Amino acid sequence: VQLVESGGGLVQPGGSLRLSCAASGFTFSSLSMRWYRQARGNERELVAAISSAGGSTNYADSVKGRFTISRENAKNTVYLQMNSLKPEDSAVYYCNTRTTVKPFVDYWGRGTQVTVSS
């Protein structure tokens, strides 16, 4: 299993970024996908999740109305569109998936840095 994030960078407050996560090594369309983030000194937190077919999404309260998670199963890719970015959104963003049979195994990408600063 390989998850490769891209799209991070430096953006001004109020700006937008779109993160991508390219997946390989498993049947992408069969697993839900998640975006987590971890700011320096903080624990990793769940930002958004999307079901295997894309029909169900969930968001952390801190990003509701600003972030949108989506996926293209034909391209084995999940996205995170981030609008109205705030300095507190600065973190390393990680793509994640988890197997659905025991033993449940989490797979992670290496992350992509997002910095929101003027």
VMD Tcl script that draws the C-alpha trace (Angstrom):
set ca {
  {0.00 0.00 0.00}
  {1.31 3.42 -0.92}
  {-0.25 6.80 -0.24}
  {1.44 9.90 -1.65}
  {0.23 13.36 -0.70}
  {0.85 16.50 -2.71}
  {-0.40 20.06 -3.00}
  {0.82 21.58 0.24}
  {2.60 24.90 0.46}
  {2.58 28.41 1.83}
  {-0.63 30.40 1.49}
  {-1.93 33.64 2.96}
  {-4.83 33.68 5.39}
  {-8.09 33.48 3.47}
  {-6.46 31.61 0.63}
  {-7.10 28.15 -0.77}
  {-5.18 24.96 -1.44}
  {-6.15 21.59 -2.82}
  {-4.37 18.55 -1.48}
  {-4.23 15.29 -3.40}
  {-3.45 11.77 -2.25}
  {-2.55 9.18 -4.87}
  {-3.15 5.63 -3.69}
  {-1.81 2.33 -4.94}
  {-1.39 -1.24 -3.83}
  {-4.98 -1.92 -2.83}
  {-8.50 -1.76 -4.23}
  {-9.02 1.94 -3.73}
  {-12.76 1.89 -4.33}
  {-13.31 -0.57 -1.48}
  {-11.96 1.52 1.40}
  {-12.92 4.77 3.06}
  {-10.26 7.47 3.08}
  {-9.31 10.10 5.61}
  {-7.27 13.25 5.94}
  {-5.53 13.92 9.25}
  {-3.32 16.79 10.28}
  {-0.70 17.33 12.92}
  {0.56 20.71 13.99}
  {3.87 21.02 15.80}
  {3.46 20.02 19.41}
  {-0.07 18.71 18.89}
  {-1.58 15.30 18.46}
  {-2.65 14.12 15.05}
  {-6.31 14.94 14.48}
  {-8.91 13.74 12.00}
  {-9.87 16.46 9.54}
  {-12.20 14.75 7.08}
  {-13.35 11.31 5.98}
  {-15.10 9.94 2.93}
  {-16.78 6.59 2.35}
  {-15.57 4.14 -0.26}
  {-18.07 5.26 -2.90}
  {-17.90 8.89 -1.88}
  {-21.50 9.18 -0.80}
  {-20.80 9.96 2.84}
  {-18.42 12.53 4.29}
  {-17.55 13.74 7.77}
  {-15.60 16.76 8.97}
  {-14.01 18.08 12.10}
  {-16.01 20.99 13.51}
  {-13.02 23.27 13.00}
  {-13.11 22.85 9.21}
  {-16.81 22.43 8.46}
  {-17.96 24.79 5.74}
  {-14.38 25.51 4.65}
  {-12.91 22.13 3.63}
  {-14.31 19.59 1.20}
  {-13.14 16.01 0.84}
  {-13.77 14.18 -2.43}
  {-12.45 11.21 -4.36}
  {-12.07 9.92 -7.89}
  {-12.06 6.14 -7.73}
  {-11.13 5.91 -11.41}
  {-7.92 7.77 -10.59}
  {-7.26 6.19 -7.17}
  {-7.08 9.68 -5.73}
  {-8.63 11.50 -2.79}
  {-8.65 15.28 -2.49}
  {-9.00 17.88 0.21}
  {-10.12 21.29 -1.00}
  {-9.28 23.86 1.67}
  {-10.80 27.34 1.47}
  {-10.74 30.34 3.78}
  {-7.56 29.06 5.34}
  {-6.54 30.26 8.77}
  {-3.14 30.27 10.48}
  {-4.42 27.55 12.81}
  {-4.84 25.27 9.79}
  {-1.05 25.14 9.48}
  {0.07 21.54 9.92}
  {1.38 18.50 8.15}
  {-1.57 16.86 6.40}
  {-1.65 13.07 6.11}
  {-3.69 10.76 3.96}
  {-4.94 7.59 5.65}
  {-6.85 4.43 4.98}
  {-7.68 1.47 7.19}
  {-8.41 -2.13 6.36}
  {-11.90 -3.36 7.19}
  {-11.06 -6.87 8.35}
  {-9.05 -7.90 11.39}
  {-6.35 -7.15 12.13}
  {-7.31 -3.61 11.31}
  {-4.29 -1.89 9.81}
  {-3.78 1.80 9.25}
  {-1.79 3.02 6.26}
  {-0.33 6.52 6.10}
  {1.32 8.74 3.61}
  {4.40 10.80 4.47}
  {2.40 13.99 4.67}
  {2.45 17.39 3.01}
  {3.13 20.64 4.83}
  {0.53 23.40 4.80}
  {1.55 26.77 6.17}
  {-0.93 29.62 6.42}
  {0.86 32.88 7.07}
  {1.02 36.45 5.86}
}
mol new
graphics top color blue
foreach p $ca { graphics top sphere $p radius 0.5 }
foreach p [lrange $ca 0 end-1] q [lrange $ca 1 end] { graphics top cylinder $p $q radius 0.2 }
display resetview
